[in-house]
């Protein structure tokens, strides 16, 4: 494995950890600070800035992981069925990234209006859960690959 690929692999692995932590953090912050988050104002609060950084980590990870899986599929000599399935799951996760934003906006509008938003929360957390499963599966694939090729330092 050349040096550029090794750096790409390690950065994908690190982004996976940051984005998984960000995903869990966002899942906890949105309902806890919904009054502060769903107020329409021009200045971002510190919670909103933290969530925006988390969202950027998640988006970067989705792009990096799809690129990593694509190169792994292209360079594989054996049947890369699991890599293809994970790649398709990653594309689904990337497409779910945008409806999450729409659902958060929808919850915000309905929350400010005083309407019940139980269904929207369920859909939002279903999307979050699908992305979290993709993060975990990708983490295990990256960790498994690193132990086979000794790319990362000891993970214990």
N, CA, C and O of each residue as an XYZ file, in Angstrom:
624
protein
N       0.857     -1.176      0.000
C       0.000      0.000      0.000
C       0.900      1.235      0.000
O       1.781      1.375      0.848
N       0.667      2.111     -0.948
C       1.509      3.297     -1.031
C       1.145      4.300      0.062
O       0.149      4.142      0.769
N       1.965      5.318      0.179
C       1.828      6.271      1.277
C       0.525      7.076      1.202
O      -0.112      7.319      2.227
N       0.134      7.486      0.006
C      -1.103      8.261     -0.139
C      -2.323      7.445      0.278
O      -3.219      7.955      0.951
N      -2.349      6.181     -0.124
C      -3.478      5.323      0.265
C      -3.504      5.079      1.763
O      -4.573      5.006      2.370
N      -2.342      4.955      2.350
C      -2.272      4.738      3.795
C      -2.801      5.970      4.542
O      -3.534      5.833      5.522
N      -2.432      7.165      4.083
C      -2.940      8.403      4.702
C      -4.445      8.512      4.491
O      -5.171      8.908      5.402
N      -4.918      8.163      3.295
C      -6.351      8.191      3.004
C      -7.107      7.222      3.911
O      -8.168      7.555      4.438
N      -6.559      6.028      4.087
C      -7.182      5.023      4.953
C      -7.227      5.517      6.400
O      -8.262      5.419      7.060
N      -6.109      6.043      6.889
C      -6.069      6.518      8.272
C      -7.001      7.700      8.492
O      -7.649      7.791      9.535
N      -7.075      8.604      7.524
C      -7.984      9.744      7.685
C      -9.446      9.288      7.657
O     -10.276      9.851      8.372
N      -9.770      8.289      6.852
C     -11.128      7.743      6.850
C     -11.441      7.108      8.199
O     -12.544      7.265      8.721
N     -10.474      6.394      8.762
C     -10.660      5.754     10.061
C     -10.886      6.796     11.157
O     -11.768      6.633     12.001
N     -10.095      7.857     11.143
C     -10.239      8.921     12.148
C     -11.560      9.666     11.962
O     -12.244      9.968     12.939
N     -11.922      9.965     10.706
C     -13.210     10.610     10.443
C     -14.376      9.737     10.893
O     -15.400     10.243     11.350
N     -14.214      8.430     10.763
C     -15.258      7.524     11.225
C     -15.492      7.706     12.720
O     -16.636      7.804     13.165
N     -14.418      7.750     13.490
C     -14.563      7.918     14.946
C     -15.210      9.261     15.273
O     -16.151      9.320     16.065
N     -14.711     10.340     14.668
C     -15.275     11.670     14.943
C     -16.739     11.767     14.519
O     -17.559     12.335     15.240
N     -17.066     11.220     13.361
C     -18.436     11.334     12.883
C     -19.386     10.453     13.687
O     -20.545     10.819     13.880
N     -18.917      9.296     14.160
C     -19.773      8.459     14.994
C     -20.073      9.147     16.327
O     -21.207      9.122     16.806
N     -19.059      9.752     16.911
C     -19.255     10.511     18.149
C     -20.177     11.700     17.884
O     -21.060     11.994     18.689
N     -19.973     12.377     16.765
C     -20.820     13.519     16.400
C     -22.265     13.088     16.205
O     -23.188     13.784     16.630
N     -22.463     11.948     15.564
C     -23.821     11.460     15.323
C     -24.548     11.202     16.647
O     -25.699     11.604     16.816
N     -23.878     10.538     17.572
C     -24.481     10.269     18.882
C     -24.729     11.575     19.625
O     -25.773     11.756     20.251
N     -23.770     12.476     19.550
C     -23.890     13.772     20.218
C     -25.073     14.567     19.660
O     -25.831     15.165     20.424
N     -25.235     14.575     18.347
C     -26.345     15.289     17.715
C     -27.677     14.651     18.094
O     -28.660     15.347     18.347
N     -27.698     13.309     18.131
C     -28.926     12.615     18.508
C     -29.349     12.970     19.931
O     -30.540     12.981     20.244
N     -28.383     13.258     20.784
C     -28.701     13.647     22.157
C     -29.008     15.136     22.280
O     -29.891     15.520     23.048
N     -28.296     15.979     21.538
C     -28.457     17.428     21.675
C     -29.764     17.970     21.116
O     -30.360     18.874     21.702
N     -30.213     17.435     20.003
C     -31.402     18.005     19.355
C     -32.621     17.972     20.273
O     -33.275     19.004     20.423
N     -32.961     16.844     20.893
C     -34.144     16.901     21.767
C     -33.901     17.667     23.070
O     -34.827     18.267     23.616
N     -32.663     17.649     23.571
C     -32.383     18.341     24.835
C     -32.454     19.861     24.695
O     -32.920     20.548     25.604
N     -31.997     20.381     23.570
C     -31.943     21.834     23.361
C     -32.895     22.282     22.260
O     -32.602     23.240     21.545
N     -34.031     21.604     22.115
C     -34.939     21.929     21.013
C     -35.495     23.339     21.105
O     -35.719     23.971     20.073
N     -35.725     23.855     22.310
C     -36.230     25.231     22.424
C     -35.203     26.229     21.907
O     -35.551     27.202     21.239
N     -33.949     25.982     22.218
C     -32.882     26.886     21.801
C     -32.576     26.716     20.308
O     -32.239     27.689     19.634
N     -32.690     25.502     19.793
C     -32.339     25.237     18.397
C     -33.405     25.686     17.408
O     -33.084     26.094     16.292
N     -34.648     25.615     17.801
C     -35.721     25.859     16.858
C     -36.231     27.290     16.860
O     -37.269     27.581     16.265
N     -35.514     28.179     17.520
C     -35.880     29.594     17.500
C     -35.259     30.214     16.249
O     -34.085     29.989     15.956
N     -36.038     30.981     15.526
C     -35.554     31.620     14.301
C     -34.827     32.912     14.666
O     -35.450     33.874     15.115
N     -33.515     32.931     14.473
C     -32.718     34.118     14.750
C     -31.523     34.138     13.797
O     -31.236     33.152     13.119
N     -30.842     35.266     13.759
C     -29.737     35.431     12.806
C     -28.397     34.947     13.344
O     -27.519     34.590     12.558
N     -28.220     34.925     14.644
C     -26.949     34.532     15.250
C     -27.043     33.088     15.725
O     -28.014     32.698     16.373
N     -26.029     32.303     15.397
C     -25.996     30.908     15.847
C     -25.601     30.837     17.309
O     -24.743     31.591     17.767
N     -26.232     29.925     18.043
C     -25.825     29.676     19.424
C     -24.651     28.697     19.417
O     -24.332     28.118     18.379
N     -24.019     28.514     20.555
C     -22.872     27.603     20.626
C     -23.295     26.162     20.346
O     -22.532     25.403     19.748
N     -24.481     25.781     20.763
C     -24.976     24.430     20.485
C     -25.140     24.225     18.978
O     -24.800     23.164     18.454
N     -25.655     25.229     18.288
C     -25.834     25.120     16.842
C     -24.491     25.030     16.118
O     -24.374     24.314     15.124
N     -23.501     25.730     16.594
C     -22.167     25.658     15.987
C     -21.575     24.271     16.189
O     -20.970     23.714     15.273
N     -21.746     23.710     17.386
C     -21.251     22.355     17.660
C     -21.949     21.350     16.743
O     -21.305     20.455     16.195
N     -23.243     21.498     16.578
C     -23.987     20.595     15.695
C     -23.530     20.752     14.246
O     -23.420     19.758     13.529
N     -23.263     21.973     13.803
C     -22.781     22.187     12.435
C     -21.417     21.538     12.205
O     -21.175     20.977     11.136
N     -20.522     21.606     13.198
C     -19.235     20.913     13.079
C     -19.451     19.405     13.004
O     -18.808     18.717     12.212
N     -20.358     18.900     13.830
C     -20.663     17.473     13.792
C     -21.219     17.045     12.456
O     -20.847     15.995     11.931
N     -22.105     17.846     11.901
C     -22.682     17.530     10.596
C     -21.604     17.545      9.515
O     -21.635     16.720      8.601
N     -20.660     18.466      9.608
C     -19.583     18.496      8.610
C     -18.692     17.265      8.726
O     -18.256     16.729      7.707
N     -18.408     16.799      9.956
C     -17.646     15.551     10.129
C     -18.392     14.375      9.505
O     -17.793     13.537      8.831
N     -19.695     14.320      9.732
C     -20.499     13.216      9.197
C     -20.486     13.240      7.672
O     -20.308     12.199      7.039
N     -20.672     14.414      7.078
C     -20.686     14.518      5.620
C     -19.318     14.150      5.030
O     -19.243     13.422      4.040
N     -18.240     14.653      5.636
C     -16.897     14.299      5.160
C     -16.653     12.803      5.249
O     -16.091     12.201      4.334
N     -17.080     12.204      6.360
C     -16.899     10.763      6.504
C     -17.672     10.007      5.439
O     -17.150      9.046      4.874
N     -18.892     10.409      5.152
C     -19.673      9.707      4.135
C     -18.965      9.755      2.784
O     -18.913      8.751      2.074
N     -18.427     10.900      2.432
C     -17.711     11.024      1.155
C     -16.433     10.185      1.170
O     -16.176      9.440      0.225
N     -15.627     10.296      2.231
C     -14.375      9.546      2.326
C     -14.625      8.040      2.339
O     -13.909      7.285      1.680
N     -15.641      7.602      3.088
C     -15.886      6.161      3.187
C     -16.362      5.594      1.863
O     -15.981      4.482      1.496
N     -17.191      6.342      1.134
C     -17.627      5.861     -0.179
C     -16.448      5.782     -1.154
O     -16.349      4.841     -1.942
N     -15.564      6.768     -1.095
C     -14.371      6.723     -1.950
C     -13.478      5.544     -1.564
O     -12.943      4.855     -2.434
N     -13.320      5.315     -0.270
C     -12.515      4.183      0.199
C     -13.117      2.857     -0.260
O     -12.402      1.990     -0.764
N     -14.434      2.697     -0.086
C     -15.074      1.445     -0.486
C     -15.005      1.246     -1.998
O     -14.838      0.124     -2.475
N     -15.133      2.329     -2.740
C     -15.045      2.222     -4.197
C     -13.659      1.746     -4.633
O     -13.542      0.870     -5.490
N     -12.614      2.322     -4.044
C     -11.257      1.870     -4.392
C     -11.014      0.443     -3.922
O     -10.298     -0.314     -4.578
N     -11.599      0.075     -2.803
C     -11.437     -1.301     -2.317
C     -12.122     -2.296     -3.257
O     -11.596     -3.380     -3.507
N     -13.274     -1.931     -3.767
C     -13.990     -2.800     -4.702
C     -13.215     -2.932     -6.010
O     -13.111     -4.026     -6.565
N     -12.677     -1.833     -6.497
C     -11.928     -1.865     -7.766
C     -10.657     -2.683     -7.674
O     -10.278     -3.349     -8.638
N      -9.989     -2.644     -6.519
C      -8.700     -3.321     -6.390
C      -8.812     -4.739     -5.850
O      -7.803     -5.436     -5.742
N     -10.005     -5.171     -5.514
C     -10.184     -6.498     -4.931
C     -10.111     -7.572     -6.008
O     -10.685     -7.434     -7.088
N      -9.392     -8.645     -5.689
C      -9.280     -9.769     -6.617
C     -10.397    -10.790     -6.403
O     -10.840    -11.441     -7.349
N     -10.845    -10.924     -5.162
C     -11.900    -11.878     -4.879
C     -13.277    -11.206     -5.006
O     -13.374    -10.043     -5.399
N     -14.298    -11.925     -4.681
C     -15.659    -11.399     -4.793
C     -15.922    -10.370     -3.698
O     -16.006    -10.731     -2.524
N     -16.054     -9.107     -4.060
C     -16.240     -8.059     -3.044
C     -17.713     -7.802     -2.716
O     -18.150     -6.653     -2.663
N     -18.485     -8.892     -2.495
C     -19.924     -8.739     -2.264
C     -20.202     -7.891     -1.028
O     -21.070     -7.019     -1.057
N     -19.473     -8.140      0.058
C     -19.696     -7.368      1.284
C     -19.348     -5.900      1.085
O     -20.031     -5.016      1.602
N     -18.292     -5.649      0.339
C     -17.911     -4.258      0.065
C     -18.980     -3.573     -0.786
O     -19.289     -2.403     -0.562
N     -19.544     -4.286     -1.757
C     -20.613     -3.709     -2.572
C     -21.846     -3.412     -1.733
O     -22.469     -2.361     -1.886
N     -22.194     -4.330     -0.854
C     -23.367     -4.111     -0.001
C     -23.146     -2.903      0.910
O     -24.047     -2.086      1.099
N     -21.947     -2.797      1.470
C     -21.633     -1.657      2.324
C     -21.601     -0.363      1.509
O     -22.006      0.690      2.003
N     -21.126     -0.433      0.274
C     -21.105      0.731     -0.604
C     -22.524      1.211     -0.900
O     -22.794      2.411     -0.851
N     -23.430      0.287     -1.207
C     -24.831      0.643     -1.459
C     -25.457      1.225     -0.194
O     -26.203      2.201     -0.256
N     -25.149      0.621      0.949
C     -25.653      1.135      2.224
C     -25.111      2.545      2.485
O     -25.812      3.388      3.044
N     -23.869      2.795      2.081
C     -23.282      4.131      2.216
C     -23.963      5.156      1.326
O     -24.161      6.301      1.733
N     -24.321      4.754      0.118
C     -25.045      5.665     -0.774
C     -26.415      5.993     -0.191
O     -26.868      7.136     -0.250
N     -27.071      4.975      0.373
C     -28.359      5.220      1.034
C     -28.173      6.191      2.187
O     -28.981      7.101      2.372
N     -27.107      6.002      2.967
C     -26.838      6.909      4.093
C     -26.564      8.326      3.613
O     -26.993      9.292      4.243
N     -25.857      8.452      2.510
C     -25.586      9.778      1.961
C     -26.881     10.449      1.506
O     -27.075     11.644      1.733
N     -27.768      9.683      0.864
C     -29.043     10.255      0.442
C     -29.959     10.563      1.616
O     -30.804     11.452      1.512
N     -29.815      9.854      2.729
C     -30.615     10.138      3.923
C     -30.108     11.374      4.660
O     -30.809     11.929      5.505
N     -28.913     11.792      4.342
C     -28.326     12.964      4.991
C     -29.166     14.214      4.737
O     -29.334     15.040      5.634
N     -29.684     14.357      3.540
C     -30.455     15.542      3.165
C     -31.884     15.528      3.720
O     -32.355     16.569      4.180
N     -32.596     14.389      3.698
C     -33.911     14.378      4.356
C     -33.836     14.607      5.867
O     -34.802     15.074      6.469
N     -32.703     14.283      6.479
C     -32.541     14.594      7.909
C     -32.661     16.098      8.136
O     -33.329     16.540      9.071
N     -32.017     16.870      7.284
C     -32.091     18.329      7.383
C     -33.530     18.807      7.195
O     -33.995     19.694      7.911
N     -34.223     18.220      6.238
C     -35.613     18.586      5.983
C     -36.476     18.240      7.196
O     -37.343     19.021      7.587
N     -36.238     17.071      7.787
C     -37.030     16.660      8.948
C     -36.768     17.580     10.136
O     -37.696     17.921     10.870
N     -35.528     17.982     10.331
C     -35.221     18.906     11.429
C     -35.918     20.244     11.204
O     -36.454     20.828     12.147
N     -35.917     20.736      9.964
C     -36.635     21.974      9.659
C     -38.140     21.822      9.878
O     -38.798     22.721     10.402
N     -38.668     20.678      9.470
C     -40.098     20.426      9.646
C     -40.465     20.368     11.132
O     -41.487     20.913     11.547
N     -39.633     19.712     11.917
C     -39.866     19.649     13.364
C     -39.799     21.054     13.959
O     -40.599     21.409     14.824
N     -38.850     21.838     13.494
C     -38.707     23.198     14.019
C     -39.952     24.034     13.728
O     -40.458     24.719     14.617
N     -40.444     23.983     12.499
C     -41.632     24.764     12.143
C     -42.855     24.320     12.939
O     -43.620     25.149     13.432
N     -43.031     23.013     13.060
C     -44.195     22.514     13.783
C     -44.052     22.718     15.290
O     -45.042     22.938     15.987
N     -42.819     22.645     15.789
C     -42.600     22.855     17.222
C     -42.914     24.298     17.609
O     -43.547     24.550     18.634
N     -42.467     25.243     16.780
C     -42.734     26.660     17.046
C     -44.234     26.942     16.967
O     -44.750     27.772     17.716
N     -44.928     26.261     16.072
C     -46.373     26.453     15.932
C     -47.162     25.750     17.036
O     -48.359     25.991     17.190
N     -46.502     24.889     17.799
C     -47.177     24.192     18.888
C     -47.872     22.917     18.463
O     -48.704     22.397     19.207
N     -47.556     22.398     17.292
C     -48.186     21.178     16.801
C     -47.437     19.954     17.333
O     -46.263     20.061     17.686
N     -48.087     18.811     17.396
C     -47.383     17.586     17.822
C     -46.436     17.120     16.715
O     -46.772     17.172     15.531
N     -45.273     16.675     17.109
C     -44.253     16.284     16.128
C     -43.714     14.882     16.390
O     -42.550     14.609     16.097
N     -44.517     14.011     16.922
C     -44.082     12.651     17.261
C     -43.640     11.885     16.016
O     -42.588     11.246     16.030
N     -44.418     11.938     14.951
C     -44.080     11.206     13.731
C     -42.784     11.681     13.102
O     -41.993     10.877     12.610
N     -42.569     12.977     13.119
C     -41.348     13.526     12.537
C     -40.109     13.092     13.337
O     -39.067     12.788     12.756
N     -40.229     13.065     14.662
C     -39.113     12.604     15.491
C     -38.792     11.144     15.177
O     -37.624     10.762     15.109
N     -39.819     10.339     14.989
C     -39.608      8.921     14.679
C     -38.873      8.752     13.355
O     -37.938      7.957     13.251
N     -39.297      9.497     12.356
C     -38.641      9.414     11.052
C     -37.198      9.902     11.145
O     -36.292      9.278     10.592
N     -36.986     11.017     11.844
C     -35.632     11.563     11.995
C     -34.709     10.564     12.676
O     -33.582     10.357     12.225
N     -35.169      9.946     13.747
C     -34.310      9.002     14.454
C     -34.154      7.681     13.720
O     -33.172      6.972     13.938
N     -35.088      7.338     12.863
C     -34.896      6.189     11.980
C     -33.748      6.476     11.015
O     -32.879      5.629     10.808
N     -33.748      7.675     10.426
C     -32.656      8.063      9.531
C     -31.322      8.105     10.270
O     -30.313      7.616      9.761
N     -31.316      8.685     11.464
C     -30.093      8.717     12.267
C     -29.596      7.308     12.584
O     -28.395      7.045     12.534
N     -30.510      6.414     12.906
C     -30.126      5.039     13.248
C     -29.528      4.312     12.056
O     -28.560      3.567     12.208
N     -30.091      4.519     10.875
C     -29.540      3.898      9.667
C     -28.122      4.398      9.430
O     -27.231      3.612      9.106
N     -27.908      5.699      9.589
C     -26.552      6.238      9.416
C     -25.600      5.717     10.486
O     -24.436      5.444     10.194
N     -26.070      5.578     11.699
C     -25.225      5.077     12.774
C     -24.831      3.618     12.522
O     -23.701      3.223     12.811
N     -25.746      2.829     11.992
C     -25.420      1.442     11.632
C     -24.359      1.427     10.540
O     -23.428      0.624     10.593
N     -24.490      2.310      9.547
C     -23.467      2.391      8.491
C     -22.109      2.782      9.076
O     -21.082      2.221      8.692
N     -22.104      3.737      9.999
C     -20.854      4.133     10.641
C     -20.215      2.949     11.353
O     -19.006      2.742     11.251
N     -21.006      2.180     12.064
C     -20.468      1.045     12.810
C     -19.956     -0.045     11.874
O     -18.879     -0.595     12.104
N     -20.702     -0.363     10.833
C     -20.250     -1.381      9.889
C     -18.957     -0.963      9.194
O     -18.056     -1.778      8.993
N     -18.879      0.301      8.834
C     -17.657      0.800      8.204
C     -16.492      0.778      9.182
O     -15.366      0.459      8.803
N     -16.760      1.116     10.441
C     -15.711      1.059     11.463
C     -15.149     -0.354     11.579
O     -13.931     -0.533     11.615
N     -16.022     -1.357     11.637
C     -15.549     -2.735     11.756
C     -14.791     -3.175     10.511
O     -13.817     -3.922     10.608
N     -15.230     -2.719      9.347
C     -14.507     -3.062      8.110
C     -13.116     -2.419      8.097
O     -12.131     -3.063      7.736
N     -13.046     -1.154      8.491
C     -11.753     -0.466      8.539
C     -10.834     -1.098      9.582
O      -9.645     -1.291      9.330
N     -11.377     -1.416     10.733
C     -10.575     -2.030     11.794
C     -10.088     -3.407     11.373
O      -8.933     -3.758     11.616
N     -10.962     -4.195     10.739
C     -10.584     -5.518     10.269
C      -9.489     -5.423      9.216
O      -8.541     -6.208      9.227
N      -9.620     -4.479      8.323
C      -8.599     -4.302      7.280
C      -7.272     -3.827      7.871
O      -6.204     -4.225      7.406
N      -7.343     -2.975      8.897
C      -6.107     -2.467      9.494
C      -5.364     -3.553     10.244
O      -4.133     -3.552     10.258
N      -6.075     -4.480     10.869
C      -5.388     -5.552     11.580
C      -4.789     -6.554     10.618
O      -3.780     -7.185     10.933
N      -5.398     -6.718      9.434
C      -4.839     -7.620      8.433
C      -3.559     -7.057      7.823
O      -2.605     -7.797      7.583
N      -3.539     -5.749      7.571
C      -2.404     -5.150      6.870
C      -1.514     -4.295      7.763
O      -0.546     -3.705      7.281
N      -1.820     -4.218      9.040
C      -1.014     -3.438     10.003
C      -0.854     -1.988      9.573
O       0.250     -1.443      9.576
N      -1.975     -1.370      9.204
C      -1.943      0.006      8.740
C      -1.995      0.982      9.912
O      -1.296      1.995      9.929
N      -2.830      0.657     10.882
C      -2.997      1.532     12.040
C      -2.193      1.020     13.208
O      -1.864     -0.165     13.258
N      -1.868      1.887     14.153
C      -1.202      1.414     15.354
C      -2.153      0.538     16.176
O      -3.343      0.447     15.870
N      -1.634     -0.088     17.190
C      -2.427     -0.986     18.031
C      -3.673     -0.272     18.539
O      -3.581      0.829     19.081
N      -4.835     -0.894     18.365
C      -6.103     -0.259     18.689
C      -6.611     -0.604     20.073
O      -7.729     -0.227     20.422
N      -5.839     -1.298     20.861
C      -6.299     -1.690     22.188
C      -6.197     -0.579     23.185
O      -6.550     -0.761     24.350
